[in-house]
Amino acid sequence: LVCALPQEHAHLLAAMTASETQEIAGVAFGVGELDGHRVVLSLAGMGKVNAAVVATLLADRFGCRAIAFSGVAGGLDPGLRIGDVVIAERTIQHDAGVIEEDSLRVYQAGHVPFLNPTTQFGYAADPALLARVRGHLDGLTLPALSRHAGGGDRPPIIAYGTVLTGDQYLHCEVTRVRLHGDLGGHAVEMEGAAVSQVCESFGIPWLVVRALSDLAGAQSRFDFTAFVDEVAAQSATILRHLLPVL
């Protein structure tokens, strides 16, 4: 289990039992039980490199059979609200590609179309795992956020779709609209597709669960600060609910 931020990590760490800590490459890995399941929990830090380092260690050193990322993200789909949860069917590194005529043409990370072309675009979640996730979450109702965090007329929904990853914090309405329109992104964050790439290399399934702490537009940094603690709890709740099917 991987988180990027202390606010995300704290919800899972507090629920772990019989845990011990191993430190590798300056990262603490908590090995123990969570709701009766043997897990390894790590606070990776923000960004693709940090996430890739931790995912590699989880796969290689700890032999994890699956890797799940739990945390918050910015919303791209205008039909989603703060507190809603996006589970990735696909991840894409939106900051990888070719710069042409002062703009980025997004391409598969690690490839250049005229050097080592590929038809792959992004990373697809394991269909069998996704089917188990959908079945296990069917009928689950999430608690409404507090009014302080924007809760009110409806409980948060669980959506499935494309999660975009890049090493930037998105605080721009124009870019938000472009990423949703061009890449079909439902949410944007800084780690998920890096975890997907590592897992694909090791041949193990991955899961990315993201609760929306902001809507990635002009107010995103203010929304994030106000809502991150409560929204991170939504993602952790879903991940704990899914442990039996990982």
VENTAVEN-V365885 format. One record per backbone hydrogen bond with DSSP energy under -0.5 kcal/mol. CO is the residue of the C=O (numbers start at 1). NH is the residue of the N-H. E is the energy in kcal/mol with one decimal. If there is no record, write none. Layout:
CO,NH,E + CO,NH,E
//
This chain:
1,42,-2.2 + 2,70,-2.4 + 3,44,-2.9 + 3,45,-0.6 + 5,8,-0.6 + 5,9,-2.4 + 6,10,-2.5 + 7,11,-0.6 + 8,12,-0.7 + 9,12,-0.6 + 9,13,-2.7 + 10,14,-2.2 + 12,15,-0.8 + 12,16,-0.6 + 13,16,-1.1 + 15,35,-0.5 + 17,33,-2.7 + 20,31,-3.3 + 22,24,-0.5 + 22,29,-3.4 + 24,27,-2.1 + 27,24,-2.5 + 28,30,-0.5 + 28,43,-0.7 + 29,22,-2.6 + 29,31,-0.6 + 30,32,-0.6 + 30,41,-2.9 + 31,20,-2.3 + 32,39,-2.7 + 33,17,-2.7 + 34,37,-1.5 + 37,34,-2.7 + 39,32,-2.3 + 41,30,-3.1 + 42,3,-2.0 + 42,44,-0.8 + 47,51,-2.0 + 48,52,-2.5 + 49,53,-2.6 + 50,54,-2.1 + 51,55,-2.6 + 52,56,-2.3 + 53,57,-2.0 + 54,58,-2.6 + 55,59,-2.1 + 56,60,-2.9 + 57,61,-1.8 + 57,62,-1.5 + 58,64,-2.3 + 65,205,-0.6 + 67,207,-2.0 + 68,2,-2.6 + 68,70,-0.5 + 69,209,-3.0 + 71,211,-2.5 + 73,213,-2.2 + 73,214,-1.0 + 74,188,-2.6 + 77,80,-2.1 + 81,84,-2.1 + 84,212,-3.0 + 85,159,-3.4 + 86,88,-0.5 + 86,210,-2.6 + 87,161,-1.8 + 89,125,-2.7 + 90,163,-2.6 + 91,123,-2.5 + 92,94,-1.1 + 92,165,-3.0 + 93,96,-1.4 + 96,107,-2.0 + 98,100,-0.7 + 98,105,-3.4 + 100,103,-1.3 + 103,100,-2.9 + 103,105,-0.5 + 104,106,-0.8 + 105,98,-2.4 + 108,111,-1.8 + 112,115,-1.7 + 112,116,-2.1 + 123,91,-2.0 + 126,130,-2.6 + 127,131,-2.3 + 128,132,-1.9 + 129,133,-2.6 + 130,134,-2.9 + 131,135,-2.2 + 132,136,-2.4 + 133,137,-2.0 + 134,138,-1.1 + 137,140,-2.5 + 140,142,-0.5 + 146,149,-0.7 + 146,151,-2.9 + 147,150,-1.4 + 156,142,-0.6 + 157,85,-2.9 + 157,159,-0.6 + 159,87,-2.9 + 161,89,-3.2 + 161,90,-1.3 + 162,164,-0.5 + 162,186,-3.3 + 162,187,-1.2 + 163,92,-1.8 + 164,189,-2.7 + 165,94,-1.4 + 165,95,-0.8 + 166,168,-1.0 + 168,170,-0.6 + 169,171,-0.6 + 172,176,-2.1 + 173,177,-2.3 + 174,178,-2.0 + 175,179,-2.9 + 176,180,-1.9 + 177,181,-2.5 + 178,182,-3.5 + 179,183,-1.5 + 179,185,-1.4 + 180,184,-1.1 + 184,162,-0.6 + 186,76,-2.5 + 186,77,-1.4 + 187,164,-3.0 + 188,74,-2.7 + 189,166,-1.9 + 191,194,-1.0 + 191,195,-1.7 + 192,196,-2.2 + 193,197,-2.2 + 194,198,-2.0 + 195,199,-2.7 + 196,200,-2.5 + 197,201,-1.7 + 198,202,-1.8 + 199,203,-1.1 + 199,204,-2.2 + 205,67,-1.7 + 207,69,-3.1 + 208,88,-2.1 + 208,210,-0.5 + 209,71,-1.7 + 210,86,-3.6 + 211,73,-1.8 + 211,213,-0.6 + 212,83,-2.7 + 214,75,-2.6 + 216,172,-1.3 + 217,220,-1.7 + 219,222,-0.7 + 219,223,-2.4 + 220,224,-2.9 + 221,225,-1.6 + 222,226,-1.7 + 223,227,-2.5 + 224,228,-2.3 + 227,231,-2.6 + 228,232,-2.4 + 229,233,-0.9 + 230,234,-0.7 + 231,234,-1.0 + 231,235,-1.3 + 232,236,-2.1 + 233,237,-2.2 + 234,238,-2.0 + 235,239,-2.4 + 236,240,-2.4 + 237,241,-1.9 + 238,242,-1.6 + 239,243,-0.7 + 240,243,-0.8 + 242,245,-2.0 + 242,246,-0.6 + 243,246,-1.1
//
